[in-house]
Amino acid sequence: MKETEKHNEKIVKMTFASVYPHYVKKVETKSRTIAELNQVIEWLTGFDQNKIQELIDEKVTFETFFKRATLNPNAELIKGLICGYRIEEIENPLTKKVRYLDKMVDELAKGKKIEKILRQS
């Protein structure tokens, strides 16, 4: 699937607080924990549980969320399909970062071992 400007604009305006409950529901229905979800988010962004909650309370957009993040240098090792998009082909930097997060949450929900989700070089 080819990314579009409309799709990228939609992601810019989306708030992390609106998506986080969906992440929680997705992982919990697959018998994973919020602690594991937060561990994945922290690996990718550097945000600990308290900072994640602050960002939720502040209702930051994904644009602000990732501007404040310190992206893990191994994030580029996240590859594959998510939501019909091949991550390594996404050109828009923000959209790519959001899809990194989506992919990691998806892997968690699918039962992948946490050590494999948290990519090491």
Residue pairs with C-beta under 8 A, 6 or more apart in sequence:
1 84
1 85
3 85
3 90
3 91
3 92
3 95
7 95
8 92
8 94
8 95
11 62
11 92
11 94
11 95
11 98
12 61
12 62
12 63
12 94
13 61
14 61
14 62
14 98
15 59
15 60
15 61
15 62
16 55
16 56
16 59
16 60
16 61
16 62
16 65
17 55
17 56
17 57
17 58
17 59
17 60
19 62
20 52
20 56
23 37
23 105
24 34
24 37
26 105
26 106
26 109
27 33
27 34
27 36
27 37
27 105
27 108
27 109
28 34
29 109
30 108
30 109
30 110
30 111
32 108
32 109
32 111
35 49
36 108
36 114
37 105
37 108
38 48
38 49
38 52
39 114
39 118
40 104
40 105
40 108
40 114
40 117
40 118
41 47
41 52
41 101
42 48
42 49
42 52
43 72
43 104
43 117
43 118
44 69
44 71
44 72
44 75
44 100
44 101
44 104
45 65
45 66
45 69
45 70
45 71
45 72
45 101
46 69
46 70
46 71
46 72
47 55
47 68
47 69
55 65
55 68
60 68
62 94
62 97
62 98
63 94
66 94
66 97
66 98
69 97
71 97
73 121
74 119
74 120
74 121
75 97
75 100
75 119
77 119
77 121
78 87
78 100
78 103
78 104
78 119
79 86
79 87
79 88
80 86
80 87
80 103
81 87
82 99
82 102
82 103
82 106
83 99
83 102
85 99
87 96
87 99
87 100
87 103
90 96
90 99
104 117
107 116
107 117
108 114
108 117
